[in-house]
Amino acid sequence: MNTYDAIKKRHSARSYTDRQIEKNDLEKILLAGGMAAVGMGAYDSMKFTVIQNKDLLTEIDNVAGAGKNHPLYGAPTLILLSAKELRLPNIEYSNAGCVIQNMMIMAADLEIDNIYLWGAAMAVKNNPELKAKLNIPEDYHPIASIALGYSDKDRDKVKEEVMKITAEYFL
């Protein structure tokens, strides 16, 4: 699949089966994230935490949803991106966007459904016990996450509308 087709295929999946993604595919997704553009080349300022343990996923889901909803949508894999604060204010959030985007496109190329999640990262960031359970160093802070798996929805019917972006041209 070429890059354009992977971008067209990518969508936010909000319902998953229990089928786990294969280790080889997970490694490709992580590698794609690691190849993203990162401000100041500070690759050591970021850490990935891969969570596939059902009990931990349920705990994150419960903390993030405050018992009212299920923000992980039943995905069998969550990749949490944590980062150190750098000397340029908030650059870690730009870095996270680039990293997550690469992972989403690679996942789409591998026909693995995914969704970019903010709430899961904030739930872990704001829960010191959960952060400790996940072995996230004290000087790193969860800032983004991606859920991965296989949707139980018909992939061809999910993306019926294409987002239209308005641009102004000044030539």
N, CA, C and O of each residue as an XYZ file, in Angstrom:
684
protein
N       0.852     -1.166      0.000
C       0.000      0.000      0.000
C       0.903      1.236      0.000
O       1.929      1.258      0.680
N       0.521      2.258     -0.761
C       1.319      3.475     -0.737
C       0.830      4.399      0.378
O      -0.219      4.162      0.977
N       1.589      5.440      0.645
C       1.295      6.336      1.768
C      -0.087      6.970      1.626
O      -0.846      7.027      2.593
N      -0.412      7.441      0.438
C      -1.710      8.084      0.223
C      -2.857      7.124      0.542
O      -3.835      7.516      1.179
N      -2.743      5.892      0.112
C      -3.794      4.900      0.392
C      -3.904      4.616      1.891
O      -5.007      4.448      2.411
N      -2.761      4.561      2.587
C      -2.794      4.344      4.039
C      -3.465      5.508      4.746
O      -4.223      5.307      5.695
N      -3.190      6.729      4.291
C      -3.826      7.909      4.890
C      -5.331      7.876      4.633
O      -6.122      8.161      5.532
N      -5.727      7.530      3.409
C      -7.160      7.444      3.089
C      -7.852      6.364      3.916
O      -9.008      6.524      4.307
N      -7.160      5.286      4.177
C      -7.745      4.145      4.883
C      -7.888      4.409      6.386
O      -8.781      3.853      7.026
N      -7.019      5.251      6.956
C      -7.013      5.495      8.392
C      -8.286      6.204      8.848
O      -8.740      7.161      8.221
N      -8.841      5.724      9.929
C     -10.011      6.355     10.549
C      -9.969      6.048     12.040
O      -9.230      5.167     12.478
N     -10.748      6.763     12.804
C     -10.810      6.517     14.249
C     -11.827      5.422     14.527
O     -13.027      5.609     14.329
N     -11.335      4.278     14.987
C     -12.212      3.149     15.310
C     -12.642      3.267     16.772
O     -11.815      3.502     17.653
N     -13.922      3.103     17.017
C     -14.456      3.252     18.366
C     -15.152      1.991     18.879
O     -16.039      2.049     19.731
N     -14.729      0.863     18.340
C     -15.268     -0.423     18.780
C     -14.337     -1.518     18.265
O     -14.016     -1.559     17.077
N     -13.901     -2.412     19.172
C     -12.889     -3.397     18.817
C     -13.293     -4.812     19.223
O     -14.095     -5.020     20.134
N     -12.708     -5.773     18.514
C     -12.832     -7.178     18.903
C     -11.736     -7.472     19.933
O     -10.912     -6.606     20.224
N     -11.725     -8.672     20.475
C     -10.682     -9.080     21.430
C      -9.387     -9.504     20.747
O      -8.380     -9.726     21.419
N      -9.399     -9.620     19.432
C      -8.219    -10.092     18.705
C      -7.021     -9.161     18.926
O      -7.097     -7.960     18.664
N      -5.925     -9.731     19.406
C      -4.722     -8.969     19.696
C      -3.891     -8.797     18.430
O      -3.889     -9.674     17.565
N      -3.191     -7.684     18.316
C      -2.318     -7.479     17.165
C      -1.043     -8.303     17.361
O      -0.627     -8.577     18.487
N      -0.446     -8.683     16.258
C       0.750     -9.515     16.310
C       1.976     -8.691     16.712
O       2.070     -7.505     16.399
N       2.905     -9.334     17.405
C       4.107     -8.667     17.903
C       4.886     -8.012     16.770
O       5.374     -6.894     16.930
N       5.010     -8.676     15.644
C       5.740     -8.135     14.502
C       5.107     -6.829     14.027
O       5.812     -5.870     13.716
N       3.772     -6.797     13.973
C       3.077     -5.580     13.560
C       3.239     -4.473     14.605
O       3.419     -3.307     14.254
N       3.175     -4.834     15.871
C       3.368     -3.861     16.941
C       4.760     -3.232     16.838
O       4.906     -2.021     17.007
N       5.757     -4.029     16.567
C       7.117     -3.509     16.433
C       7.238     -2.545     15.253
O       7.948     -1.543     15.349
N       6.557     -2.830     14.145
C       6.574     -1.921     12.988
C       5.913     -0.595     13.349
O       6.392      0.469     12.955
N       4.821     -0.659     14.092
C       4.114      0.560     14.504
C       4.995      1.403     15.432
O       5.081      2.621     15.275
N       5.645      0.753     16.391
C       6.539      1.470     17.302
C       7.721      2.082     16.548
O       8.119      3.213     16.825
N       8.271      1.340     15.607
C       9.383      1.854     14.811
C       8.949      3.068     13.997
O       9.689      4.048     13.901
N       7.763      3.010     13.417
C       7.244      4.162     12.663
C       7.117      5.381     13.571
O       7.440      6.497     13.164
N       6.653      5.171     14.789
C       6.568      6.275     15.744
C       7.935      6.843     16.059
O       8.105      8.057     16.167
N       8.907      5.962     16.206
C      10.265      6.391     16.501
C      10.955      7.102     15.362
O      11.984      7.747     15.564
N      10.399      6.993     14.156
C      10.981      7.665     12.990
C      10.383      9.048     12.754
O      10.768      9.736     11.809
N       9.449      9.458     13.602
C       8.773     10.742     13.418
C       9.729     11.911     13.639
O      10.761     11.784     14.297
N       9.354     13.043     13.072
C      10.098     14.274     13.323
C       9.928     14.648     14.793
O       8.815     14.652     15.319
N      11.036     14.959     15.443
C      11.016     15.324     16.861
C      11.840     16.588     17.040
O      13.001     16.646     16.636
N      11.237     17.593     17.644
C      11.908     18.865     17.863
C      13.232     18.710     18.587
O      13.335     17.976     19.570
N      14.234     19.403     18.095
C      15.581     19.415     18.660
C      16.226     18.034     18.632
O      17.251     17.829     19.282
N      15.651     17.076     17.896
C      16.200     15.728     17.824
C      16.241     15.034     19.178
O      17.076     14.161     19.413
N      15.332     15.428     20.066
C      15.340     14.937     21.452
C      14.563     13.629     21.583
O      13.573     13.559     22.312
N      15.008     12.610     20.885
C      14.328     11.320     20.924
C      14.359     10.692     22.315
O      13.456      9.940     22.683
N      15.398     11.003     23.084
C      15.490     10.445     24.430
C      14.541     11.127     25.416
O      14.478     10.742     26.584
N      13.811     12.130     24.955
C      12.848     12.813     25.823
C      11.491     12.113     25.824
O      10.571     12.543     26.520
N      11.361     11.027     25.040
C      10.081     10.324     24.937
C      10.241      8.855     25.299
O      11.298      8.257     25.095
N       9.178      8.292     25.837
C       9.138      6.863     26.167
C       7.775      6.305     25.749
O       6.740      6.948     25.926
N       7.805      5.094     25.191
C       6.582      4.375     24.865
C       6.308      3.348     25.957
O       7.227      2.678     26.428
N       5.059      3.225     26.354
C       4.631      2.163     27.249
C       3.531      1.398     26.516
O       2.480      1.960     26.207
N       3.775      0.119     26.241
C       2.799     -0.714     25.542
C       2.020     -1.497     26.592
O       2.602     -2.199     27.419
N       0.705     -1.368     26.549
C      -0.152     -2.031     27.532
C      -1.105     -2.970     26.802
O      -1.938     -2.538     26.005
N      -0.966     -4.259     27.089
C      -1.855     -5.269     26.537
C      -2.501     -6.103     27.639
O      -3.356     -6.944     27.360
N      -2.106     -5.880     28.863
C      -2.674     -6.576     30.014
C      -4.114     -6.096     30.234
O      -4.354     -4.907     30.444
N      -5.059     -7.023     30.184
C      -6.483     -6.662     30.263
C      -6.838     -5.947     31.560
O      -7.644     -5.017     31.556
N      -6.240     -6.375     32.670
C      -6.538     -5.729     33.956
C      -6.068     -4.272     33.964
O      -6.779     -3.390     34.447
N      -4.873     -4.024     33.431
C      -4.380     -2.645     33.363
C      -5.198     -1.799     32.398
O      -5.477     -0.632     32.673
N      -5.583     -2.384     31.266
C      -6.427     -1.657     30.312
C      -7.761     -1.286     30.949
O      -8.258     -0.176     30.757
N      -8.336     -2.212     31.702
C      -9.609     -1.947     32.380
C      -9.429     -0.849     33.415
O     -10.288      0.023     33.547
N      -8.335     -0.880     34.143
C      -8.087      0.157     35.153
C      -7.944      1.531     34.503
O      -8.527      2.504     34.982
N      -7.182      1.619     33.424
C      -7.033      2.892     32.702
C      -8.384      3.348     32.170
O      -8.736      4.522     32.287
N      -9.135      2.429     31.591
C     -10.460      2.723     31.055
C     -11.370      3.284     32.152
O     -12.081      4.264     31.932
N     -11.344      2.666     33.321
C     -12.188      3.113     34.430
C     -11.768      4.480     34.957
O     -12.618      5.324     35.244
N     -10.470      4.701     35.084
C      -9.985      5.998     35.570
C     -10.291      7.092     34.546
O     -10.759      8.170     34.912
N     -10.033      6.822     33.278
C     -10.260      7.820     32.227
C     -11.742      8.119     32.031
O     -12.117      9.257     31.750
N     -12.571      7.114     32.178
C     -14.000      7.309     31.954
C     -14.781      7.636     33.207
O     -15.990      7.860     33.152
N     -14.092      7.664     34.342
C     -14.730      7.944     35.633
C     -15.952      7.054     35.852
O     -16.930      7.472     36.471
N     -15.888      5.816     35.337
C     -16.973      4.865     35.527
C     -18.211      5.145     34.692
O     -19.203      4.425     34.808
N     -18.175      6.175     33.853
C     -19.354      6.560     33.070
C     -19.326      6.042     31.641
O     -20.370      5.742     31.061
N     -18.127      5.938     31.076
C     -18.016      5.451     29.696
C     -16.718      4.655     29.567
O     -15.995      4.472     30.547
N     -16.434      4.194     28.383
C     -15.249      3.367     28.141
C     -14.399      4.011     27.046
O     -14.519      3.654     25.874
N     -13.538      4.961     27.429
C     -12.777      5.715     26.425
C     -11.728      4.922     25.660
O     -11.190      5.427     24.674
N     -11.419      3.698     26.078
C     -10.492      2.880     25.293
C     -11.234      2.050     24.245
O     -10.612      1.378     23.422
N     -12.549      2.102     24.282
C     -13.395      1.442     23.282
C     -13.162     -0.052     23.159
O     -13.490     -0.644     22.131
N     -12.604     -0.674     24.185
C     -12.373     -2.108     24.153
C     -11.157     -2.539     23.355
O     -11.003     -3.724     23.058
N     -10.289     -1.596     23.000
C      -9.086     -1.938     22.223
C      -8.167     -2.830     23.050
O      -8.001     -2.599     24.248
N      -7.564     -3.851     22.429
C      -6.695     -4.768     23.168
C      -5.267     -4.275     23.385
O      -4.505     -4.901     24.122
N      -4.895     -3.162     22.755
C      -3.551     -2.597     22.919
C      -3.644     -1.090     23.065
O      -4.387     -0.421     22.346
N      -2.877     -0.572     24.009
C      -2.757      0.878     24.189
C      -1.269      1.198     24.235
O      -0.507      0.584     24.982
N      -0.870      2.174     23.419
C       0.500      2.680     23.496
C       0.409      4.065     24.107
O      -0.242      4.961     23.568
N       1.069      4.222     25.233
C       1.095      5.482     25.950
C       2.430      6.161     25.667
O       3.488      5.548     25.813
N       2.377      7.416     25.267
C       3.583      8.188     24.998
C       3.791      9.162     26.144
O       2.938     10.006     26.419
N       4.930      9.041     26.809
C       5.294      9.952     27.890
C       6.508     10.749     27.441
O       7.320     10.274     26.647
N       6.622     11.975     27.963
C       7.727     12.832     27.547
C       8.214     13.697     28.701
O       7.484     13.989     29.648
N       9.468     14.090     28.584
C      10.038     15.078     29.493
C       9.701     16.458     28.947
O       9.521     16.637     27.742
N       9.618     17.423     29.842
C       9.480     18.800     29.383
C      10.828     19.240     28.814
O      11.877     18.958     29.393
N      10.790     19.921     27.697
C      12.006     20.413     27.054
C      12.089     21.928     27.210
O      11.153     22.564     27.695
N      13.208     22.490     26.797
C      13.387     23.929     27.003
C      12.506     24.794     26.111
O      12.300     25.969     26.412
N      11.990     24.246     25.036
C      11.022     24.979     24.219
C       9.624     24.641     24.741
O       9.232     23.474     24.724
N       8.873     25.628     25.199
C       7.581     25.355     25.837
C       6.633     24.518     24.976
O       6.324     24.873     23.838
N       6.188     23.420     25.535
C       5.165     22.551     24.944
C       5.567     21.834     23.660
O       4.701     21.268     22.993
N       6.821     21.836     23.293
C       7.235     21.150     22.069
C       6.955     19.647     22.157
O       6.777     18.985     21.134
N       6.916     19.113     23.382
C       6.647     17.689     23.534
C       5.273     17.307     22.967
O       5.079     16.171     22.534
N       4.317     18.253     22.968
C       2.992     17.965     22.411
C       3.040     17.925     20.882
O       2.350     17.118     20.259
N       3.844     18.788     20.286
C       4.033     18.725     18.830
C       4.721     17.419     18.450
O       4.342     16.755     17.485
N       5.742     17.066     19.230
C       6.438     15.805     18.984
C       5.458     14.639     19.054
O       5.462     13.759     18.193
N       4.621     14.643     20.083
C       3.646     13.555     20.262
C       2.711     13.464     19.065
O       2.396     12.364     18.611
N       2.266     14.594     18.550
C       1.388     14.578     17.378
C       2.047     13.918     16.183
O       1.417     13.134     15.474
N       3.325     14.236     15.957
C       4.061     13.626     14.845
C       4.233     12.125     15.054
O       4.047     11.336     14.127
N       4.586     11.739     16.269
C       4.815     10.330     16.587
C       3.526      9.524     16.419
O       3.518      8.482     15.762
N       2.447     10.009     17.013
C       1.169      9.295     16.945
C       0.676      9.205     15.507
O       0.169      8.164     15.089
N       0.820     10.290     14.745
C       0.380     10.271     13.341
C       1.124      9.195     12.561
O       0.507      8.449     11.800
N       2.440      9.102     12.737
C       3.197      8.044     12.059
C       2.671      6.664     12.440
O       2.511      5.795     11.584
N       2.400      6.469     13.738
C       1.912      5.163     14.191
C       0.534      4.863     13.607
O       0.262      3.725     13.224
N      -0.338      5.872     13.534
C      -1.677      5.639     12.985
C      -1.621      5.252     11.516
O      -2.345      4.360     11.074
N      -0.762      5.922     10.763
C      -0.657      5.611      9.334
C      -0.042      4.227      9.126
O      -0.485      3.479      8.254
N       0.968      3.883      9.915
C       1.548      2.546      9.798
C       0.508      1.487     10.159
O       0.394      0.466      9.481
N      -0.248      1.733     11.228
C      -1.286      0.778     11.620
C      -2.304      0.607     10.492
O      -2.706     -0.515     10.181
N      -2.715      1.705      9.889
C      -3.679      1.616      8.778
C      -3.091      0.805      7.627
O      -3.790      0.009      7.000
N      -1.803      1.010      7.353
C      -1.133      0.257      6.294
C      -1.150     -1.244      6.595
O      -1.225     -2.071      5.686
N      -1.078     -1.579      7.885
C      -1.104     -2.987      8.309
C      -2.531     -3.504      8.533
O      -2.733     -4.630      8.987
N      -3.514     -2.654      8.204
C      -4.940     -2.968      8.389
C      -5.290     -3.202      9.857
O      -6.101     -4.063     10.195
N      -4.654     -2.409     10.714
C      -4.948     -2.415     12.148
C      -5.669     -1.116     12.457
O      -5.176     -0.029     12.156
N      -6.831     -1.243     13.056
C      -7.630     -0.064     13.387
C      -7.032      0.637     14.600
O      -6.321      0.027     15.399
N      -7.331      1.930     14.725
C      -6.716      2.706     15.791
C      -7.490      3.978     16.076
O      -8.376      4.377     15.320
N      -7.129      4.607     17.193
C      -7.685      5.905     17.544
C      -6.686      6.637     18.429
O      -6.068      6.034     19.307
N      -6.532      7.914     18.200
C      -5.674      8.788     19.003
C      -6.472      9.164     20.235
O      -7.579      9.692     20.121
N      -5.926      8.898     21.412
C      -6.643      9.161     22.661
C      -5.893     10.154     23.535
O      -4.699      9.995     23.789
N      -6.586     11.155     23.981
C      -6.036     12.139     24.902
C      -6.381     11.760     26.343
O      -5.531     11.837     27.230
N      -7.627     11.353     26.570
C      -8.117     11.070     27.912
C      -7.353      9.990     28.645
O      -7.147     10.099     29.854
N      -6.928      8.956     27.951
C      -6.184      7.870     28.602
C      -4.861      8.392     29.148
O      -4.471      8.053     30.266
N      -4.170      9.214     28.363
C      -2.892      9.771     28.815
C      -3.103     10.689     30.020
O      -2.326     10.647     30.973
N      -4.146     11.516     29.982
C      -4.405     12.428     31.091
C      -4.806     11.665     32.356
O      -4.469     12.077     33.466
N      -5.521     10.563     32.186
C      -5.919      9.747     33.341
C      -4.694      9.176     34.039
O      -4.617      9.180     35.267
N      -3.735      8.682     33.257
C      -2.509      8.133     33.843
C      -1.675      9.258     34.451
O      -1.135      9.104     35.546
N      -1.568     10.374     33.760
C      -0.780     11.512     34.254
C      -1.287     11.975     35.620
O      -0.498     12.311     36.503
N      -2.600     11.989     35.783
C      -3.211     12.510     37.011
C      -3.416     11.462     38.091
O      -4.011     11.753     39.129
N      -2.928     10.237     37.862
C      -3.087      9.161     38.836
C      -1.704      8.584     39.170
O      -1.224      7.685     38.480
N      -1.070      9.097     40.221
C       0.292      8.659     40.550
C       0.429      7.146     40.749
O       1.460      6.573     40.396
N      -0.589      6.494     41.305
C      -0.517      5.038     41.508
C      -0.469      4.304     40.175
O       0.310      3.368     39.996
N      -1.299      4.734     39.254
C      -1.334      4.103     37.930
C      -0.034      4.387     37.173
O       0.506      3.503     36.509
N       0.458      5.601     37.273
C       1.727      5.954     36.630
C       2.854      5.070     37.167
O       3.710      4.617     36.407
N       2.848      4.831     38.470
C       3.873      3.971     39.084
C       3.725      2.522     38.620
O       4.722      1.854     38.343
N       2.489      2.036     38.533
C       2.249      0.661     38.056
C       2.812      0.445     36.659
O       3.258     -0.651     36.318
N       2.784      1.503     35.858
C       3.249      1.416     34.477
C       4.737      1.730     34.341
O       5.258      1.812     33.229
N       5.416      1.904     35.469
C       6.860      2.165     35.494
C       7.270      3.380     34.675
O       8.307      3.372     34.012
N       6.455      4.417     34.725
C       6.797      5.653     34.015
C       7.675      6.484     34.945
O       7.259      6.817     36.054
N       8.889      6.821     34.503
C       9.805      7.588     35.362
C       9.169      8.908     35.827
O       8.329      9.486     35.137
N       9.584      9.359     36.989
C       8.994     10.551     37.600
C       9.120     11.790     36.731
O       8.222     12.631     36.726
N      10.229     11.920     35.991
C      10.432     13.121     35.176
C       9.788     13.035     33.782
O       9.978     13.927     32.955
N       9.034     11.972     33.526
C       8.271     11.830     32.287
C       6.789     11.976     32.608
O       6.329     11.562     33.673
N       6.046     12.570     31.674
C       4.621     12.783     31.876
C       3.850     12.244     30.675
O       4.177     12.580     29.536
N       2.829     11.410     30.909
C       2.002     10.926     29.795
C       1.347     12.114     29.083
O       0.756     12.985     29.721
N       1.462     12.132     27.756
C       0.899     13.253     27.009
C       0.021     12.830     25.828
O      -0.715     13.656     25.289
N       0.083     11.577     25.423
C      -0.736     11.125     24.290
C      -0.795      9.605     24.309
O       0.026      8.947     24.948
N      -1.772      9.059     23.603
C      -1.844      7.605     23.487
C      -2.595      7.228     22.223
O      -3.325      8.026     21.637
N      -2.387      5.988     21.829
C      -3.071      5.427     20.668
C      -3.565      4.033     21.052
O      -2.817      3.220     21.594
N      -4.828      3.778     20.761
C      -5.403      2.450     20.969
C      -5.370      1.726     19.630
O      -5.616      2.319     18.580
N      -5.062      0.433     19.687
C      -4.900     -0.382     18.480
C      -5.656     -1.696     18.596
O      -5.780     -2.259     19.684
N      -6.152     -2.172     17.484
C      -6.825     -3.463     17.450
C      -7.560     -3.624     16.136
O      -7.231     -2.994     15.131
N      -8.560     -4.480     16.171
C      -9.358     -4.751     14.974
C     -10.804     -4.406     15.270
O     -11.418     -4.973     16.173
N     -11.338     -3.478     14.507
C     -12.702     -3.015     14.733
C     -13.716     -4.108     14.425
O     -13.494     -4.958     13.563
N     -14.819     -4.070     15.136
C     -15.895     -5.005     14.843
C     -16.894     -4.390     13.854
O     -17.957     -4.959     13.607
N     -16.547     -3.235     13.295
C     -17.393     -2.569     12.298
C     -16.865     -2.864     10.899
O     -15.685     -3.164     10.723
N     -17.736     -2.778      9.920
C     -17.347     -2.975      8.529
C     -16.482     -1.787      8.102
O     -16.959     -0.656      8.016
N     -15.236     -2.057      7.842
C     -14.259     -1.017      7.528
C     -14.666     -0.169      6.324
O     -14.397      1.032      6.300
N     -15.305     -0.772      5.333
C     -15.674     -0.031      4.132
C     -16.811      0.954      4.379
O     -16.945      1.935      3.649
N     -17.629      0.706      5.398
C     -18.759      1.586      5.666
C     -18.456      2.650      6.704
O     -19.211      3.610      6.857
N     -17.346      2.478      7.421
C     -17.017      3.418      8.493
C     -16.711      4.805      7.951
O     -17.147      5.802      8.527
N     -15.982      4.881      6.873
C     -15.514      6.175      6.368
C     -16.310      6.580      5.131
O     -15.784      6.585      4.018
N     -17.567      6.914      5.332
C     -18.431      7.268      4.208
C     -18.281      8.732      3.804
O     -18.551      9.100      2.661
N     -17.844      9.570      4.761
C     -17.663     10.983      4.450
C     -16.186     11.329      4.494
O     -15.431     10.771      5.290
N     -15.786     12.239      3.648
C     -14.412     12.711      3.639
C     -14.410     14.129      4.208
O     -15.187     14.987      3.789
N     -13.516     14.351      5.175
C     -13.419     15.677      5.766
C     -12.942     16.664      4.711
O     -11.992     16.400      3.974
N     -13.619     17.807      4.654
C     -13.236     18.836      3.696
C     -12.492     19.936      4.445
O     -12.979     20.471      5.441
N     -11.332     20.251      3.958
C     -10.513     21.289      4.563
C     -10.568     22.516      3.668
O     -10.325     22.425      2.464
N     -10.884     23.651      4.251
C     -10.942     24.893      3.508
C      -9.578     25.559      3.587
O      -8.979     25.659      4.658
N      -9.111     25.998      2.469
C      -7.816     26.680      2.420
C      -7.977     27.999      1.680
O      -8.718     28.097      0.702
N      -7.280     28.992      2.159
C      -7.214     30.254      1.426
C      -5.857     30.337      0.776
O      -4.836     30.040      1.396
N      -5.854     30.736     -0.453
C      -4.598     30.822     -1.187
C      -4.273     32.286     -1.467
O      -5.114     33.041     -1.955
N      -3.080     32.661     -1.160
C      -2.599     34.005     -1.447
C      -1.396     33.856     -2.364
O      -0.276     33.614     -1.916
N      -1.649     34.004     -3.632
C      -0.583     33.808     -4.619
C      -0.101     35.118     -5.171
O       0.796     35.140     -6.015
